[in-house]
Amino acid sequence: MSQLDPIGGRKRRREERIYRFKTFCERGNPAEFDDSFRHNVRALLEFGHFEGTLYNGLMSWSFQLEVNRHPPFHIVLYVVEEPIEASIEHHCMNCQYVGWGHHLICNKKYHFLLRSNIDTLKALVSSEAKFDNHIAISPMGKLNLVEPQSHILHGVFHSNGFGHLVYINGLEAGSPLAGWQIMEFWDRLCTGLRARNVSLHDISQKRGLDMRLLYGVAYGEPWFGRWGYKFGRGSYGVTQHMYQKAIETIQCMPLCIVAHCIGNFNHDVPVIFSRYQTLSENRLVSLGDLLHFILELKARLPEDNCSPAIFLEPTCRWSPKRIQMATRVIVEALKRAEYRWVSRQEVRDAARVYIGDTGLLDFVLKSLGNHVVGNYLVRRSLNPVTKVLEYCLEDVSNGIPDHGGVVIGNTNLKSCYRISKSQLTRDLFCLYTNILKEQKSTSNIGMLRAITAAARTILDTKYFVKEYIEEVPSKIELGLEGKLKFYCTIVLRNNEDGHEVMVEGMLPFECITLKNDDTINKLKQEVESNFRELYWGLRNIRVGYIMNFNAKDTDLVFRLVEVGRKFLFQASKSEGSVMSDELIYEGSVDDKVVNCACGTVKDDGERMVSCDICEVWQHTRCVRIPNNQEVPRIFLCNRCEHEIVILPAIA
């Protein structure tokens, strides 16, 4: 078993090529991605730094990514190739829970892990134990390096192009990158590699607020929806129609009716409604309007601390303490000017008496314009006569500034300063807990019951999917060097009883590239080779005739069909293949029968309990077992319990 030398790895890393984080995986950076997913991954790994072979055949590559050049800030992308032989669990639970349990198991997975710590190499060094504290593949198909909290991103792809975003960690989790920056990178990676469909499990929260509920009501889609992720599968029997109706129910709820119903129980909510109606230049009619306005305003308001948010970027070469000191010095200098306009040079000269670092002063002065510092708004403007930048202070502690403000969207910045970002966050929390979250004091109010029921439906929708490429492109182009592209899939034949099982919907069409002089027989060989390479359960298949086209094996392909033609091949397992059909699918193989009162008939990843008589599984929530309560040692479903009650007494 090979061992990696972390010190030697650092020496080699000096010669590695560095790629720009913001353009990585765009066309030509670092490779031209013109083929199927598995070929594009191979093309990408040719440009990576080979870290070595881990236990049982796991291999890894790394890419140095430059986020900023000045000051320098790099992160590391690791790609780990996991062959099926190295997997502790062959079945992918992510596939099963999102509704892809009918997919065939692939021969390989590729894990993409983004880290800011270059010492991750230590975590990748294999140990003598097959399953140790450093690296493990969990039943969820999740590759753990040290601990998930240490990664910025973890995504996994099957070699057929289907993938899962396992998790991302943004600024609040200690990451140096914001969540939107990580998602931009992930979306660019999926697009460049030509992934097919990618799923995610959205349970994201911010300060105790469920983001998929807030953004669902405010924007009609989850936070991940801005990158094209849509309804994939709901838990507890939730369908896409139910999900959309739930969003519309809350979005369209009139504020006047909500204020009337809840005003007797909570006096803060009507006050909050009035506050944001005053701030908005447009009339806020419904809950959807209100939450949309609040979230838009929250994204534009400055932070409440004495330093603008831009100062707190992790790439800044000055510490927050030094920046805060320079900010206070500049504000004090402007105070001494008694609220008159002062040229930039005057402010700089006054501050240099206390701060000798002119670079720091220039940076703070550049960033301070139109920011709130304490009770003051630092205004910056270009003098139209002298063409010189000038600064002044405005006291905003008692309300609106006296002079013209800056427009942010449809809201005047003057009005925005009536409220701080912390106050807005408290208001948002108040609305969430008193309207969207179920309360005992308001449980008898029909309208609020409808809102909380719809909110529960939205929260029960956790799996979202994005389709990156069509299965067969509408426009077919010639391949490289004039080669022809065709799209093929197979139908399996069971050799025991001759029964054909159609798997076109399960197996995506694969792009097969041929030369001009290739024959039908060559096409069959390529199809057989491709599907054997892709799928674990098809390693021994034999491809027979074309089911939707009549041709001889010796016929030239390009003379008979046009480029982009779809072919359906009959295939069968070769003699001696002993693999059960049930073992080749991503869905786990067990005898679990799910039949819950909510309508769920397949495992959706939620907590379940099995009846000890009929062994049928149901959600613990649906049988009124709280999540904080252990499952009883003996459990009987309603049907079995009723049958026992009506049984005649045994004499």
N, C-alpha and C positions, 0 to 999 in steps of 0.2 A: 504494500500500500504506500503510495507516494506521499511524502511530506513536503510542505511548502516552507521556504525560508523567508520569513517576513522581512528580514534585513536585506536579503538579496533582492526581494521583490521591490523594495524601496529604491535600490540602486538602479534596477531596470526601469523603474517608473520615470527616472529623469529623462530617458530617451523617448518616452511615449509621446505620441502626437496629442495635442490638446484641441478639442472641438468646442465650438460655441454652443452654449446651452440653448440659446434662443432660436437656433437654426438647425439643431441636431435632428437628423432623420428627414429633413427636407430633401427634395430631389437633388441627387449629386452630393449630399453631405451626410455620411461619407461615401455612399455608394449610389448607383443607379438602381432603383427598385422598380423593375419592369416585369417581374414574374410573380408566381404564387407566393404565399406567405412563407412556406418552408424554405424556398430558394432565396427569398429576400433576407431571411434571418441568417442563412449561411453567408450571403454576400456581406451582411453587416459584420458578422463575427470575424471575417477576414481582416477587418481594420482594427479589431480590438486587441488589447494586450492579453495574451494567454496567461492566466494566473496559475494554472496547473490542474491536475486531476485529483478530485476528492475521493472519498470512499466509494467503492462499488461502481466506479465509472462515471461519477458526476464530474463534469468539467466546467470551468468558469473562465470568463473573460471580463476585462474591465475597460472603461472608457473615461478619460479625464475630461470633464466638461467645465468650461470657463463661464461663470455667471457674470462676473465683472473683471475688467482688466486693471482698472485703477480705482480703488485699491484692489489687488488681486483677490479673487474669491472663487474657489473651485469646489465642485462636488464630483462624486464618483458614481458611475453607473456600472453595476455588476450584472452580468448575464450568466445564469447557471443552467446548463443543459441537463435535464433529468430523464434518462432512459427508463422505460417501463420496468426493466429488470432491477433498477435501483429504488423503485418506489415501494415504500412500506405498505401503502394503500393504493391499489390499482384504480379503484373507482373514484370519481371526482364528485364530492358532495356539492360543490358549487354548481356543477352542471345539473345535478339531480334537483336541487332546490329551485333553480331558475326555470326548470321545465325542459332541460336538455338531457334527461336521463336516457332517452332513446338513442343518443349519439353513440357511435362506436368508440371504444377506447383507442387512443392514439399511441404510437410507439414512443413518442417523446413529448416532453413539456419543456417550456423555456420560462424561467423565472427572471424577471427584471426587477432589480432592487437598486434604489437610489439612496445614497448616503452622503453626508457631508464630511464624515470622519474618514480620513485616508487609512487609518489603522484597521479598517474592516478586514483587511487581509488576514489578521490574526484570527478572526472569527471563522474564516473560510478554511483554516488549516484543519485537516481531518485528524481524528484521534483513532486510537485502536478500537474503541467501542463503535459499533454500528449505529447506535442510537444514544448520543451523549448530550451534554449540556450545550454544546456549541451549535450543532446543526441537526435539524430534524424535519421530517416531512410528516405533518399531522394528517389525521383522517380527512381534514377539510382540503387536502391537497396543497397545504400552505407550507412553504419553505421558511423555517424560522432560523435566522442568523442572530445569535445572542438573544435578542428580545425585539418584538415588533416596534416598541417605542423608539428604538434607535434608528429606524429606517424612515426616510422621507416618503418613500413609495414602495409598494410591492404589487406587481402585476404578474399574472401567469398566462401563458398561451399554450394551447394544444397545437400540435404540428399541422393540424388541418385549418388553422386560422381562427378558431373560436377561442375566446379568452375571458379572463375575469380580472377586474381591478379589485384586489383583495383589501387594500387599505391605503390611505394617504394620511400623513401627519403634517398639519399646517403650523402656523406661528404659535398658536396656543398650546400645541403639543411640544414646543421647543425646537421646531424646525427653523432653519434659516430662510426658508421660502414660504410665501403665502400659498394658501390652498389653490387660488386661481392660477398661479404660476406653475404649480405641480400639474394641474389638470391640463393646462396648455401644452406642457411637455408630453404628457401621456397621450393626449389626443393626436399630437403630431407624430408620436411614435407609432400609434395604431394605424394612422393614415399612411405613413411612409412604408411600413412593412406590409400593407395591404391585408390587415386583419379582416376577418369576415364579420362576425358579431362579437360584441364585448359586453359582459354583464357586470353589474356591481350591486352590492348589498348596502343600501343607504340607511344607516342608523346614526347619522351625524347629529351631534348636538352642540350648541354654543350657549354656555352659561345656563344649562338646564333646559333650553328651548329646542324642540325638535325642528331641525331645519327643513325637512321635507314637508312639514305641516305649514310652517310660516311661509315658505316660498311657494308652496302649492296654492295657498289662498291668495298671496300677493301677486304671483305671476302666472298661475295656472299650470305650473310645472315645478319639479324639485330644483334645488340649486344646481345639480348636475345637468339639468335640462338645457342650460345655455350651451352645452357641448353636444347636444343632440340625443341625450339619453331619455328614453320614453318608457312607459309602462311595460314591464316584462312579465311579472307574475305577482299576484297578491296572495297573502297568507289568509287563513281563516275563511277561505272560499270567496275572497274579494275578486271580482272580475274587472276588466277595463271599463266597462260601462258603469259599474258601481263606483269606481274610482273617480271618473269624470263627473258623475252626478253629485258626488260628495263635495268635490271642489266647487262646482257651480252653486250648490246649496249655501255654502258659507260665503262665497264671494258676493252673491246677490242679496245677502241679508241686509235690509235697510238699517242704517245707523239710528234713525229716530225710533224705530221699534225696539232695537236692542237697548238703547238708553232708557226707554220707558219701562221695559221689563226688568232690567237689572238695577235701575236707579234706587229702588226701594231697599235693595240689599247692599249695594256698594255705591257710595257717592263719588268715588274717585273716577270711575269709568266715564260718566257724562262729562266731567271736567276735562278729562283727556281728549274726548271727542271734540269739545269746544276749542281746546288749545291748538290742535293740529288743523282744525278748520280755519282758524285765524291765520295760521302760518301759510296755508296753501292759497294760491291765487285761483285755483279751480275748486269747484264745489265737490266735497267728499260726500257721496251719497250712500255707499255701501261699505261693508267690512273689507271687501277686496280693495276698494279705493283707498281706504284708510291705511291698511297694512302696506300697500304698494307705496304710498307717499312716505310713510315712516321709514321703510327700508331704503328708499332712494335718498331720503334726507340723511339718514344715518351714515350712508356711504360717503357723503360729501362734507359732513361736519368735521372740524378739526378736533384733535384729541384735547382732553381737559388739562393735561399736565402742562408745565411751563414751557416745554419744548414742542414745536410742531412735530407731527408724526414722521415727517421725512427725516428728522434727525435720528430717529431710533432704528433706522435700517441697519441690518447686521453688517453691511459692507462698508459702513462709515468708518474712517480711520481714527476719528476722535471718539473718546468715551462719552457716554451720556452726561456724566458729571461735568466734563470740561465744556460741553456744548451748553448745558444749563447755566454754567457760570458766565460764559460769553453772552448768552441771551439776556441774563439779568443785567450785566454791565451795559449792554446796548439800550435796554429799556430804561435804565436809570439815566443814561445820557439823553435820551429823548424826553424824559420827564423834565429835566432841567431846561429843556427848550420851551417849556410851558405850552405844549400842544401846537407849536407852530411848525411849518415845514422846514426841514433841515436837509442840506445836501448830503449825499452818501459820504463824501470825503470828510465832512465835518463830524459826522457820527463816527466814522472810522478813526479819525484822529483822537476824538475824545475817549473812545474805548481802548486805544493803544496805551493809554496811561496805565491801565490795569491788566490788559491782555497783550502780551508781546507777540503771540503767534498770529501774524497777519493772514496766513492761510485759513486759520480757524475763523477769524473775523470776516473774511471775504465769504466763506461758506455760509456762516450764519446770516449775514446781511442778504445774501442771495436767496436764502430760504425763508426769511422772515416775512416777506411781503404778504399782506392781507391774511395774517395769522393772528389768532387770539393767544395772548400770553397773560395768564392771570386774569385781571379785570380790564385789560387793555387790548385794543385791536391795533396792531402795527400796520399802518397803511403805507404803501409805496406807490409812487407815481412818477412819470417822466414829465419834467417841466417843459411845456410846449415852447417856451422862449429860449431858455438856456440849453435845452436838450440834456439836462443833467438829472439823474435819479435823485429823488427826494423822499424823505421819510417823515412821518409824524405819528403821534399816538392819539387814540380816541378812547375815552373811558366808556366801557360797555357794561359796567357793573349795575347801572340803574336802568337799563333798557336799551333802546335803539340808538346807534350812533347818529350824530347830528347831520351828517352829510351823505351824499349818494353812496349806495352800496354796490356790491358786485352780484350779478345775476348767476344763480346756480340752477340750471334747468328751468323750471317754471317758478322757482322760489327766489325771492330777493334775499341776499346774504344778510342784510340788515335785520330782517325779521327772524332769520335763523338764529341769530345770536341772542334771541330771547330765551333760548333753551340750550342747555349744554348736552354733550353727547352722553354723559352719565345719566342725566335726567331722562333723555330719550330712551335709554336702555331700561331704566326703571319703569317708564310708561309702557314699553313693549312687554316687559315681564308681567305687569299688572293686567294688561289686556289678554295675554296668553292664559294666565292662571284663572281669570274670572270669566272669560268667555269661551275659550277653546278647550280648557280643561274642565272635566266634570266636577261640579261642586255639590255637596249635599244640600246646601242652603237653597240652591236654585234648581234642584232635580225635578221639582214638580211644575216647572214652567215649561210648557210644551215647546216653545220656540227654542229655548236654550237646550232642551233635550235633543232637538233636531240638530243643533250645531255640534254638540258633543258626540252624537252618534256619527255624524259625517266626519268629524275630526278623527274618530276611531278608525273609520274606514280608510282615511288617508294614511294614518300611522301604520295600518296593517298592510300597506303597500310599500315593500322595502326593496324589491328586486326590479332594477331598471336595465334596459338593454339598448345599445346603439348598433345599428347596421351600418358598417363602414363601406362595404362594396356589394354590388349586386352579384347574385350567384353566377349569372352569365351576363357580361356587359352588353348593353344595347348596341354599342359600336365596336366592331371587331377590327383590329388592326393586325397587319403582318408582324410576326415576331422578328427578332434580330436576325440579320443576314438573310432576310426574305423567307424565313421559315413560316410554316402554316400552323395556325392555332385551332384546336378543336376541343370541345367540352364533352367529357364522358363521365358516366356513372355506371353502376352495375346493379343487377338483380340476382340475389343469391338463390340457389336451388338446393334444397335439402335432399341429399342423396339417398336417405333412408326411405322416404315415401314419395319422392318426386314432387313434393309441394313447393311451389315457388312463393317466395316472400319478397314483396316489393319494398325496396329500401331507398327509393329515389329521394324521398323526403328526409331520410336519415343521413344518407351519404351525399354531401354536396358534389356538384359537378367539378371535376378536376380539369385544369387546362393542360392539354397534351400538345406538344410542339413537334412537328414533323418536317422533314425535308421535302422538296418537290418530287423526288423520285421514290418516296417511301410507299409501301404497299399496305393493303388492309391487314395483312399478317403482322407487319411492323407496328401498326396502330394497336393491335391486340396485345403485342408484347409490351408496349409502352404502358398501356392501361394496367396490365397485370403487375408490372414492375412498380408503378406509382402507388397502386392501392396496397400492395404488399409492404411498401416502405412506409406508408402512412398509418395503417391500422394494425393493432396487435392481433386481433382475431382473424385477419385476412392474410396472414403470412404464408399460408399454404393454398391460397385460392388458385383456381385455373379459370382463365377467361375463355369463354366459348364464342358463340356467334353473336352478331349484332341483331338486336331484337327489333329495331325500328328502321332497318335498312337492309336491302338485299345486295350482296356483293360477294365476289370470290376473294380468297386470300391473296391471290396474285394480282388483283386489280390495283392500279395506282390510285391513291386517295384523291389527289388534287384534280384528276380528270372526272371523278364521279360526283363530288360534293363541293359546295362552296365553303370558304373559310368561315369558321365560327359555328359550324354545324354541331348539333347536340346528338350524341350517340348513347344508346342504352345497350349495355352488354349483359349477356347471361353469364353467370359465374357460379362455380361450385367449389366446395372444399376438396382438396386432393385426398386420395386414400391414405389412411393412417392418421388423419387429423382427429384428435380426441377432445378438442376444446368444445365445451358446451356453448350453445348459442347464448345462454343467459349470462355467461361470464365475459362476453365481449362488449357489453354495453356499459356506459358510464354510470347508469343507475345501479345502486348496490343490489346485490342478489340476496334477498332474504324473503321470508314468508310473511312479512308484515302486511296485514290487511288494515287499511285505513278507511273508516266510514264514520265521519264526524257529523254532528248535527248541523254544523255550519255549511256543509256541502263538500268539504274536503275529502278527496278519495286517494290522494297521494301525499307522501311526506313532504311538508313544506318548510322544514327546519325549525318549526316551533315546538315547544315542550309538549309531549304527549304522554298518555297513560294507557295501559292495556288492560282490558277486562280479563280477570283470572279464569273466567269460564269460556267465553267465546273467542278470547284473544284478539278482539278487534280494537284498534287503536283510535283514541280520540284526543283532542286538545284538552289539556288540563284546564284552560280558561273556559272552555265550553261546558265542562262538567263542574264548574265553580270551585276549582282548586286554585287558590291564589299562588302567584309566582313565588312568594316568600314562604310558602308552606310546602313541606316535603310531601311527595306522593305517598299515599297510604300503602301499607304493606299488602293489604288485600283490597282489591277494588272490583266492584261489580257495576256494569253499565245498567242503564235504566231498563233495557229490554230483559236482560237476564234476571235482574232483581225482581221485575214484575212476574216473570215466569215462575220464579221460586215461590213467590207469595201465593200464586193461584194453584200450585201443586197440591194435591190431596195429602192430608196428613198421613204419615206412615204409622200403621197400627203397631 
